[in-house]
Amino acid sequence: MVVEEAKLKGIITTEEEYKAFNVIKTVLAMSSKFKNSELDRIGFRDQKSSFKILIDDNQKKCICDVVIRGKVYYIEIDKKKYPIEGVTVADITKLKKEIVQSALEKLN
């Protein structure tokens, strides 16, 4: 039912967005700083203008935004934009330190 509601609002989660979420969650899982129970709290919220990776589905606990606009890609972490060439494991893992730090700050 939630998926149908999102489609009615014109929000469709793309394969690139799912891929970004999976890569970011894997980056966090590979870090020794997270427990499985903490990883279970990580999810996403798709909006028309951005794709947010959140903790506890809470806007105030946003790890990062993945923004894809045409051929422009970037990840925004704590209001700082990091351009990436595409949604690839190589591009996203370059931001491992920033992603892990942002998640750790929002977990507490």
Chimera marker file (.cmm) of the C-alpha trace (Angstrom):
<marker_set name="trace">
<marker id="1" x="0.000" y="0.000" z="0.000" r="1" g="1" b="0" radius="0.5"/>
<marker id="2" x="2.859" y="2.435" z="0.780" r="1" g="1" b="0" radius="0.5"/>
<marker id="3" x="4.393" y="1.781" z="-2.655" r="1" g="1" b="0" radius="0.5"/>
<marker id="4" x="1.072" y="2.567" z="-4.335" r="1" g="1" b="0" radius="0.5"/>
<marker id="5" x="0.794" y="5.822" z="-2.357" r="1" g="1" b="0" radius="0.5"/>
<marker id="6" x="4.304" y="6.842" z="-3.441" r="1" g="1" b="0" radius="0.5"/>
<marker id="7" x="3.500" y="6.149" z="-7.093" r="1" g="1" b="0" radius="0.5"/>
<marker id="8" x="0.387" y="8.321" z="-6.842" r="1" g="1" b="0" radius="0.5"/>
<marker id="9" x="2.594" y="11.165" z="-5.592" r="1" g="1" b="0" radius="0.5"/>
<marker id="10" x="4.973" y="10.707" z="-8.533" r="1" g="1" b="0" radius="0.5"/>
<marker id="11" x="7.754" y="9.110" z="-6.490" r="1" g="1" b="0" radius="0.5"/>
<marker id="12" x="9.351" y="6.054" z="-8.000" r="1" g="1" b="0" radius="0.5"/>
<marker id="13" x="12.469" y="4.568" z="-6.406" r="1" g="1" b="0" radius="0.5"/>
<marker id="14" x="14.950" y="3.826" z="-9.180" r="1" g="1" b="0" radius="0.5"/>
<marker id="15" x="17.435" y="0.984" z="-9.474" r="1" g="1" b="0" radius="0.5"/>
<marker id="16" x="20.246" y="3.491" z="-8.937" r="1" g="1" b="0" radius="0.5"/>
<marker id="17" x="18.698" y="4.611" z="-5.656" r="1" g="1" b="0" radius="0.5"/>
<marker id="18" x="18.287" y="1.026" z="-4.441" r="1" g="1" b="0" radius="0.5"/>
<marker id="19" x="21.894" y="0.368" z="-5.444" r="1" g="1" b="0" radius="0.5"/>
<marker id="20" x="23.125" y="3.437" z="-3.532" r="1" g="1" b="0" radius="0.5"/>
<marker id="21" x="21.220" y="2.316" z="-0.428" r="1" g="1" b="0" radius="0.5"/>
<marker id="22" x="22.646" y="-1.197" z="-0.623" r="1" g="1" b="0" radius="0.5"/>
<marker id="23" x="26.218" y="0.042" z="-1.122" r="1" g="1" b="0" radius="0.5"/>
<marker id="24" x="25.959" y="2.534" z="1.751" r="1" g="1" b="0" radius="0.5"/>
<marker id="25" x="24.448" y="-0.065" z="4.085" r="1" g="1" b="0" radius="0.5"/>
<marker id="26" x="27.197" y="-2.511" z="3.098" r="1" g="1" b="0" radius="0.5"/>
<marker id="27" x="29.871" y="0.137" z="3.804" r="1" g="1" b="0" radius="0.5"/>
<marker id="28" x="28.389" y="0.522" z="7.286" r="1" g="1" b="0" radius="0.5"/>
<marker id="29" x="28.134" y="-3.249" z="7.774" r="1" g="1" b="0" radius="0.5"/>
<marker id="30" x="31.791" y="-3.716" z="6.835" r="1" g="1" b="0" radius="0.5"/>
<marker id="31" x="32.814" y="-1.215" z="9.510" r="1" g="1" b="0" radius="0.5"/>
<marker id="32" x="33.559" y="-2.824" z="12.864" r="1" g="1" b="0" radius="0.5"/>
<marker id="33" x="31.794" y="0.096" z="14.563" r="1" g="1" b="0" radius="0.5"/>
<marker id="34" x="28.230" y="-1.143" z="13.972" r="1" g="1" b="0" radius="0.5"/>
<marker id="35" x="26.230" y="-3.971" z="15.501" r="1" g="1" b="0" radius="0.5"/>
<marker id="36" x="23.637" y="-5.890" z="13.487" r="1" g="1" b="0" radius="0.5"/>
<marker id="37" x="20.867" y="-4.382" z="15.601" r="1" g="1" b="0" radius="0.5"/>
<marker id="38" x="22.057" y="-0.894" z="14.614" r="1" g="1" b="0" radius="0.5"/>
<marker id="39" x="22.171" y="-1.832" z="10.930" r="1" g="1" b="0" radius="0.5"/>
<marker id="40" x="18.535" y="-2.943" z="11.155" r="1" g="1" b="0" radius="0.5"/>
<marker id="41" x="17.619" y="0.656" z="12.039" r="1" g="1" b="0" radius="0.5"/>
<marker id="42" x="18.935" y="2.002" z="8.719" r="1" g="1" b="0" radius="0.5"/>
<marker id="43" x="16.458" y="2.607" z="5.940" r="1" g="1" b="0" radius="0.5"/>
<marker id="44" x="15.594" y="5.138" z="3.274" r="1" g="1" b="0" radius="0.5"/>
<marker id="45" x="12.987" y="7.655" z="2.288" r="1" g="1" b="0" radius="0.5"/>
<marker id="46" x="12.530" y="8.511" z="-1.354" r="1" g="1" b="0" radius="0.5"/>
<marker id="47" x="11.362" y="12.017" z="-2.188" r="1" g="1" b="0" radius="0.5"/>
<marker id="48" x="10.953" y="13.796" z="-5.505" r="1" g="1" b="0" radius="0.5"/>
<marker id="49" x="14.130" y="15.826" z="-5.070" r="1" g="1" b="0" radius="0.5"/>
<marker id="50" x="16.347" y="13.423" z="-3.111" r="1" g="1" b="0" radius="0.5"/>
<marker id="51" x="16.834" y="9.957" z="-1.683" r="1" g="1" b="0" radius="0.5"/>
<marker id="52" x="17.639" y="10.016" z="2.029" r="1" g="1" b="0" radius="0.5"/>
<marker id="53" x="19.424" y="7.290" z="3.993" r="1" g="1" b="0" radius="0.5"/>
<marker id="54" x="17.955" y="7.501" z="7.496" r="1" g="1" b="0" radius="0.5"/>
<marker id="55" x="18.204" y="5.958" z="10.931" r="1" g="1" b="0" radius="0.5"/>
<marker id="56" x="14.865" y="5.001" z="12.531" r="1" g="1" b="0" radius="0.5"/>
<marker id="57" x="13.013" y="6.557" z="9.542" r="1" g="1" b="0" radius="0.5"/>
<marker id="58" x="13.716" y="9.922" z="11.182" r="1" g="1" b="0" radius="0.5"/>
<marker id="59" x="14.447" y="12.977" z="8.992" r="1" g="1" b="0" radius="0.5"/>
<marker id="60" x="16.610" y="14.415" z="11.782" r="1" g="1" b="0" radius="0.5"/>
<marker id="61" x="18.810" y="11.300" z="11.660" r="1" g="1" b="0" radius="0.5"/>
<marker id="62" x="19.778" y="11.569" z="7.997" r="1" g="1" b="0" radius="0.5"/>
<marker id="63" x="23.099" y="9.835" z="7.268" r="1" g="1" b="0" radius="0.5"/>
<marker id="64" x="23.190" y="11.250" z="3.750" r="1" g="1" b="0" radius="0.5"/>
<marker id="65" x="21.188" y="12.306" z="0.717" r="1" g="1" b="0" radius="0.5"/>
<marker id="66" x="21.804" y="10.676" z="-2.636" r="1" g="1" b="0" radius="0.5"/>
<marker id="67" x="20.899" y="13.142" z="-5.363" r="1" g="1" b="0" radius="0.5"/>
<marker id="68" x="20.516" y="12.050" z="-8.975" r="1" g="1" b="0" radius="0.5"/>
<marker id="69" x="19.423" y="14.722" z="-11.442" r="1" g="1" b="0" radius="0.5"/>
<marker id="70" x="19.920" y="13.666" z="-15.014" r="1" g="1" b="0" radius="0.5"/>
<marker id="71" x="23.655" y="13.135" z="-15.367" r="1" g="1" b="0" radius="0.5"/>
<marker id="72" x="24.517" y="14.989" z="-12.151" r="1" g="1" b="0" radius="0.5"/>
<marker id="73" x="25.226" y="12.780" z="-9.150" r="1" g="1" b="0" radius="0.5"/>
<marker id="74" x="26.267" y="13.736" z="-5.655" r="1" g="1" b="0" radius="0.5"/>
<marker id="75" x="26.019" y="12.596" z="-2.072" r="1" g="1" b="0" radius="0.5"/>
<marker id="76" x="25.285" y="15.204" z="0.556" r="1" g="1" b="0" radius="0.5"/>
<marker id="77" x="26.568" y="14.499" z="4.061" r="1" g="1" b="0" radius="0.5"/>
<marker id="78" x="25.959" y="17.056" z="6.806" r="1" g="1" b="0" radius="0.5"/>
<marker id="79" x="25.182" y="19.782" z="4.235" r="1" g="1" b="0" radius="0.5"/>
<marker id="80" x="28.415" y="19.161" z="2.311" r="1" g="1" b="0" radius="0.5"/>
<marker id="81" x="28.055" y="17.979" z="-1.290" r="1" g="1" b="0" radius="0.5"/>
<marker id="82" x="30.389" y="15.299" z="-2.639" r="1" g="1" b="0" radius="0.5"/>
<marker id="83" x="30.119" y="14.914" z="-6.423" r="1" g="1" b="0" radius="0.5"/>
<marker id="84" x="30.326" y="11.368" z="-7.736" r="1" g="1" b="0" radius="0.5"/>
<marker id="85" x="30.568" y="10.157" z="-11.318" r="1" g="1" b="0" radius="0.5"/>
<marker id="86" x="27.780" y="7.645" z="-10.883" r="1" g="1" b="0" radius="0.5"/>
<marker id="87" x="26.165" y="5.284" z="-8.444" r="1" g="1" b="0" radius="0.5"/>
<marker id="88" x="29.019" y="2.812" z="-8.284" r="1" g="1" b="0" radius="0.5"/>
<marker id="89" x="30.660" y="0.888" z="-5.473" r="1" g="1" b="0" radius="0.5"/>
<marker id="90" x="33.971" y="2.603" z="-6.280" r="1" g="1" b="0" radius="0.5"/>
<marker id="91" x="32.530" y="6.130" z="-6.113" r="1" g="1" b="0" radius="0.5"/>
<marker id="92" x="30.479" y="5.604" z="-2.977" r="1" g="1" b="0" radius="0.5"/>
<marker id="93" x="33.201" y="3.775" z="-1.038" r="1" g="1" b="0" radius="0.5"/>
<marker id="94" x="35.508" y="6.759" z="-1.548" r="1" g="1" b="0" radius="0.5"/>
<marker id="95" x="33.226" y="8.449" z="0.997" r="1" g="1" b="0" radius="0.5"/>
<marker id="96" x="33.411" y="5.591" z="3.510" r="1" g="1" b="0" radius="0.5"/>
<marker id="97" x="34.955" y="7.698" z="6.276" r="1" g="1" b="0" radius="0.5"/>
<marker id="98" x="32.351" y="10.461" z="5.928" r="1" g="1" b="0" radius="0.5"/>
<marker id="99" x="29.423" y="8.016" z="5.712" r="1" g="1" b="0" radius="0.5"/>
<marker id="100" x="30.537" y="6.024" z="8.772" r="1" g="1" b="0" radius="0.5"/>
<marker id="101" x="31.159" y="9.190" z="10.803" r="1" g="1" b="0" radius="0.5"/>
<marker id="102" x="27.766" y="10.633" z="9.885" r="1" g="1" b="0" radius="0.5"/>
<marker id="103" x="25.987" y="7.389" z="10.853" r="1" g="1" b="0" radius="0.5"/>
<marker id="104" x="27.818" y="7.148" z="14.167" r="1" g="1" b="0" radius="0.5"/>
<marker id="105" x="26.837" y="10.719" z="15.056" r="1" g="1" b="0" radius="0.5"/>
<marker id="106" x="23.172" y="10.043" z="14.326" r="1" g="1" b="0" radius="0.5"/>
<marker id="107" x="22.937" y="6.685" z="16.126" r="1" g="1" b="0" radius="0.5"/>
<marker id="108" x="23.230" y="8.225" z="19.576" r="1" g="1" b="0" radius="0.5"/>
<link id1="1" id2="2" r="1" g="1" b="0" radius="0.2"/>
<link id1="2" id2="3" r="1" g="1" b="0" radius="0.2"/>
<link id1="3" id2="4" r="1" g="1" b="0" radius="0.2"/>
<link id1="4" id2="5" r="1" g="1" b="0" radius="0.2"/>
<link id1="5" id2="6" r="1" g="1" b="0" radius="0.2"/>
<link id1="6" id2="7" r="1" g="1" b="0" radius="0.2"/>
<link id1="7" id2="8" r="1" g="1" b="0" radius="0.2"/>
<link id1="8" id2="9" r="1" g="1" b="0" radius="0.2"/>
<link id1="9" id2="10" r="1" g="1" b="0" radius="0.2"/>
<link id1="10" id2="11" r="1" g="1" b="0" radius="0.2"/>
<link id1="11" id2="12" r="1" g="1" b="0" radius="0.2"/>
<link id1="12" id2="13" r="1" g="1" b="0" radius="0.2"/>
<link id1="13" id2="14" r="1" g="1" b="0" radius="0.2"/>
<link id1="14" id2="15" r="1" g="1" b="0" radius="0.2"/>
<link id1="15" id2="16" r="1" g="1" b="0" radius="0.2"/>
<link id1="16" id2="17" r="1" g="1" b="0" radius="0.2"/>
<link id1="17" id2="18" r="1" g="1" b="0" radius="0.2"/>
<link id1="18" id2="19" r="1" g="1" b="0" radius="0.2"/>
<link id1="19" id2="20" r="1" g="1" b="0" radius="0.2"/>
<link id1="20" id2="21" r="1" g="1" b="0" radius="0.2"/>
<link id1="21" id2="22" r="1" g="1" b="0" radius="0.2"/>
<link id1="22" id2="23" r="1" g="1" b="0" radius="0.2"/>
<link id1="23" id2="24" r="1" g="1" b="0" radius="0.2"/>
<link id1="24" id2="25" r="1" g="1" b="0" radius="0.2"/>
<link id1="25" id2="26" r="1" g="1" b="0" radius="0.2"/>
<link id1="26" id2="27" r="1" g="1" b="0" radius="0.2"/>
<link id1="27" id2="28" r="1" g="1" b="0" radius="0.2"/>
<link id1="28" id2="29" r="1" g="1" b="0" radius="0.2"/>
<link id1="29" id2="30" r="1" g="1" b="0" radius="0.2"/>
<link id1="30" id2="31" r="1" g="1" b="0" radius="0.2"/>
<link id1="31" id2="32" r="1" g="1" b="0" radius="0.2"/>
<link id1="32" id2="33" r="1" g="1" b="0" radius="0.2"/>
<link id1="33" id2="34" r="1" g="1" b="0" radius="0.2"/>
<link id1="34" id2="35" r="1" g="1" b="0" radius="0.2"/>
<link id1="35" id2="36" r="1" g="1" b="0" radius="0.2"/>
<link id1="36" id2="37" r="1" g="1" b="0" radius="0.2"/>
<link id1="37" id2="38" r="1" g="1" b="0" radius="0.2"/>
<link id1="38" id2="39" r="1" g="1" b="0" radius="0.2"/>
<link id1="39" id2="40" r="1" g="1" b="0" radius="0.2"/>
<link id1="40" id2="41" r="1" g="1" b="0" radius="0.2"/>
<link id1="41" id2="42" r="1" g="1" b="0" radius="0.2"/>
<link id1="42" id2="43" r="1" g="1" b="0" radius="0.2"/>
<link id1="43" id2="44" r="1" g="1" b="0" radius="0.2"/>
<link id1="44" id2="45" r="1" g="1" b="0" radius="0.2"/>
<link id1="45" id2="46" r="1" g="1" b="0" radius="0.2"/>
<link id1="46" id2="47" r="1" g="1" b="0" radius="0.2"/>
<link id1="47" id2="48" r="1" g="1" b="0" radius="0.2"/>
<link id1="48" id2="49" r="1" g="1" b="0" radius="0.2"/>
<link id1="49" id2="50" r="1" g="1" b="0" radius="0.2"/>
<link id1="50" id2="51" r="1" g="1" b="0" radius="0.2"/>
<link id1="51" id2="52" r="1" g="1" b="0" radius="0.2"/>
<link id1="52" id2="53" r="1" g="1" b="0" radius="0.2"/>
<link id1="53" id2="54" r="1" g="1" b="0" radius="0.2"/>
<link id1="54" id2="55" r="1" g="1" b="0" radius="0.2"/>
<link id1="55" id2="56" r="1" g="1" b="0" radius="0.2"/>
<link id1="56" id2="57" r="1" g="1" b="0" radius="0.2"/>
<link id1="57" id2="58" r="1" g="1" b="0" radius="0.2"/>
<link id1="58" id2="59" r="1" g="1" b="0" radius="0.2"/>
<link id1="59" id2="60" r="1" g="1" b="0" radius="0.2"/>
<link id1="60" id2="61" r="1" g="1" b="0" radius="0.2"/>
<link id1="61" id2="62" r="1" g="1" b="0" radius="0.2"/>
<link id1="62" id2="63" r="1" g="1" b="0" radius="0.2"/>
<link id1="63" id2="64" r="1" g="1" b="0" radius="0.2"/>
<link id1="64" id2="65" r="1" g="1" b="0" radius="0.2"/>
<link id1="65" id2="66" r="1" g="1" b="0" radius="0.2"/>
<link id1="66" id2="67" r="1" g="1" b="0" radius="0.2"/>
<link id1="67" id2="68" r="1" g="1" b="0" radius="0.2"/>
<link id1="68" id2="69" r="1" g="1" b="0" radius="0.2"/>
<link id1="69" id2="70" r="1" g="1" b="0" radius="0.2"/>
<link id1="70" id2="71" r="1" g="1" b="0" radius="0.2"/>
<link id1="71" id2="72" r="1" g="1" b="0" radius="0.2"/>
<link id1="72" id2="73" r="1" g="1" b="0" radius="0.2"/>
<link id1="73" id2="74" r="1" g="1" b="0" radius="0.2"/>
<link id1="74" id2="75" r="1" g="1" b="0" radius="0.2"/>
<link id1="75" id2="76" r="1" g="1" b="0" radius="0.2"/>
<link id1="76" id2="77" r="1" g="1" b="0" radius="0.2"/>
<link id1="77" id2="78" r="1" g="1" b="0" radius="0.2"/>
<link id1="78" id2="79" r="1" g="1" b="0" radius="0.2"/>
<link id1="79" id2="80" r="1" g="1" b="0" radius="0.2"/>
<link id1="80" id2="81" r="1" g="1" b="0" radius="0.2"/>
<link id1="81" id2="82" r="1" g="1" b="0" radius="0.2"/>
<link id1="82" id2="83" r="1" g="1" b="0" radius="0.2"/>
<link id1="83" id2="84" r="1" g="1" b="0" radius="0.2"/>
<link id1="84" id2="85" r="1" g="1" b="0" radius="0.2"/>
<link id1="85" id2="86" r="1" g="1" b="0" radius="0.2"/>
<link id1="86" id2="87" r="1" g="1" b="0" radius="0.2"/>
<link id1="87" id2="88" r="1" g="1" b="0" radius="0.2"/>
<link id1="88" id2="89" r="1" g="1" b="0" radius="0.2"/>
<link id1="89" id2="90" r="1" g="1" b="0" radius="0.2"/>
<link id1="90" id2="91" r="1" g="1" b="0" radius="0.2"/>
<link id1="91" id2="92" r="1" g="1" b="0" radius="0.2"/>
<link id1="92" id2="93" r="1" g="1" b="0" radius="0.2"/>
<link id1="93" id2="94" r="1" g="1" b="0" radius="0.2"/>
<link id1="94" id2="95" r="1" g="1" b="0" radius="0.2"/>
<link id1="95" id2="96" r="1" g="1" b="0" radius="0.2"/>
<link id1="96" id2="97" r="1" g="1" b="0" radius="0.2"/>
<link id1="97" id2="98" r="1" g="1" b="0" radius="0.2"/>
<link id1="98" id2="99" r="1" g="1" b="0" radius="0.2"/>
<link id1="99" id2="100" r="1" g="1" b="0" radius="0.2"/>
<link id1="100" id2="101" r="1" g="1" b="0" radius="0.2"/>
<link id1="101" id2="102" r="1" g="1" b="0" radius="0.2"/>
<link id1="102" id2="103" r="1" g="1" b="0" radius="0.2"/>
<link id1="103" id2="104" r="1" g="1" b="0" radius="0.2"/>
<link id1="104" id2="105" r="1" g="1" b="0" radius="0.2"/>
<link id1="105" id2="106" r="1" g="1" b="0" radius="0.2"/>
<link id1="106" id2="107" r="1" g="1" b="0" radius="0.2"/>
<link id1="107" id2="108" r="1" g="1" b="0" radius="0.2"/>
</marker_set>
